[in-house]
Amino acid sequence: MRILVAITGASGIAYSRRLVQALTDGGHEIKVVVSKGASKVAEAEGEPLPKSDYEESDFSAPFASGSHLADAMVVCPCSLKTLGEIAGGLGSNLISRAAEVMLKERRKLVLVVRETPLSHIAIKNMETVTLAGGVILPACPGFYHKPKGVDDLVNFVVGKTLDQLGVENKLFKRWGE
Ligand SMILES: Cc1cc2nc3c(=O)[nH]c(=O)nc-3n(C[C@H](O)[C@H](O)[C@H](O)COP(=O)(O)O)c2cc1C
């Protein structure tokens, strides 16, 4: 699969690293775009960021056009600002433009949103993206798989994200296994 991974300034940069690693290991064609906000959060969290293939402002990147045959886009983690940009159809940077392209072309778009609690505005934005065909996947790990530490919690969220993309994975123990 050809997938764009956008990393934005919500807490949980570790999710993006694990996601990029899993997709790369799976032999998928991955491109990454990192927002300026993500760089600030990565610094605060002491997490290294995956290399960015495009500038956030680069509208000449292939993913800015529907004629580029991408299979999916994941925003992980997804800030409320980027959620709002996508819900509003603003396309003011490559991330929200590429997301708009995924929605208009009826391709897979997954937003791993992280914030708590949620305002009415955030909930309405999530509703809008859902009605447009996107998937809101809150960075909200379960505990029924008995996590031993942070790694297991990260793997749970990333595993659920890969499930949405249709990418086979064994990152977490499934109920009934
Ligand atoms: C350490 C840190 C943690 C943050 N965590 C979140 C978060 O979990 N969710 C969120 O929506 N915004 C969070 N923010 C705020 C966003 O980074 C900010 O709104 C930024 O403008 C998002 O821009 P971007 O979506 O272009 O990356 C955080 C900021 C900092 C500095």
Ligand as a Chemical Component Dictionary entry (heavy atoms), coordinates in Angstrom:
data_LIG
# 
_chem_comp.id                   LIG 
_chem_comp.type                 NON-POLYMER 
_chem_comp.pdbx_formal_charge   0 
_chem_comp.three_letter_code    LIG 
# 
loop_
_chem_comp_atom.comp_id 
_chem_comp_atom.atom_id 
_chem_comp_atom.alt_atom_id 
_chem_comp_atom.type_symbol 
_chem_comp_atom.charge 
_chem_comp_atom.model_Cartn_x 
_chem_comp_atom.model_Cartn_y 
_chem_comp_atom.model_Cartn_z 
_chem_comp_atom.pdbx_ordinal 
LIG C1  C1  C 0 3.752  19.452 24.855 1  
LIG C2  C2  C 0 2.512  19.746 24.066 2  
LIG C3  C3  C 0 1.491  18.818 24.054 3  
LIG C4  C4  C 0 0.326  19.052 23.325 4  
LIG N1  N1  N 0 -0.648 18.093 23.327 5  
LIG C5  C5  C 0 -1.758 18.290 22.573 6  
LIG C6  C6  C 0 -2.739 17.250 22.500 7  
LIG O1  O1  O 0 -2.621 16.183 23.096 8  
LIG N2  N2  N 0 -3.830 17.479 21.718 9  
LIG C7  C7  C 0 -3.993 18.635 20.993 10 
LIG O2  O2  O 0 -4.997 18.761 20.295 11 
LIG N3  N3  N 0 -3.080 19.639 21.055 12 
LIG C8  C8  C 0 -1.964 19.499 21.826 13 
LIG N4  N4  N 0 -1.007 20.472 21.867 14 
LIG C9  C9  C 0 -1.258 21.751 21.151 15 
LIG C10 C10 C 0 -0.914 21.647 19.656 16 
LIG O3  O3  O 0 0.432  21.231 19.489 17 
LIG C11 C11 C 0 -1.150 23.001 18.975 18 
LIG O4  O4  O 0 -2.545 23.273 18.922 19 
LIG C12 C12 C 0 -0.566 23.073 17.575 20 
LIG O5  O5  O 0 -0.913 24.320 17.008 21 
LIG C13 C13 C 0 -1.041 21.956 16.680 22 
LIG O6  O6  O 0 -0.599 22.219 15.365 23 
LIG P1  P1  P 0 -0.494 21.077 14.271 24 
LIG O7  O7  O 0 -1.773 20.349 14.257 25 
LIG O8  O8  O 0 -0.259 21.852 13.009 26 
LIG O9  O9  O 0 0.672  20.224 14.624 27 
LIG C14 C14 C 0 0.180  20.255 22.593 28 
LIG C15 C15 C 0 1.229  21.184 22.588 29 
LIG C16 C16 C 0 2.366  20.937 23.319 30 
LIG C17 C17 C 0 3.490  21.935 23.285 31 
# 
loop_
_chem_comp_bond.comp_id 
_chem_comp_bond.atom_id_1 
_chem_comp_bond.atom_id_2 
_chem_comp_bond.value_order 
_chem_comp_bond.pdbx_ordinal 
LIG C1  C2  SING 1  
LIG C2  C3  SING 2  
LIG C2  C16 DOUB 3  
LIG C3  C4  DOUB 4  
LIG C4  N1  SING 5  
LIG C4  C14 SING 6  
LIG N1  C5  DOUB 7  
LIG C5  C6  SING 8  
LIG C5  C8  SING 9  
LIG C6  O1  DOUB 10 
LIG C6  N2  SING 11 
LIG N2  C7  SING 12 
LIG C7  O2  DOUB 13 
LIG C7  N3  SING 14 
LIG N3  C8  DOUB 15 
LIG C8  N4  SING 16 
LIG N4  C9  SING 17 
LIG N4  C14 SING 18 
LIG C9  C10 SING 19 
LIG C10 O3  SING 20 
LIG C10 C11 SING 21 
LIG C11 O4  SING 22 
LIG C11 C12 SING 23 
LIG C12 O5  SING 24 
LIG C12 C13 SING 25 
LIG C13 O6  SING 26 
LIG O6  P1  SING 27 
LIG P1  O7  DOUB 28 
LIG P1  O8  SING 29 
LIG P1  O9  SING 30 
LIG C14 C15 DOUB 31 
LIG C15 C16 SING 32 
LIG C16 C17 SING 33 
# 
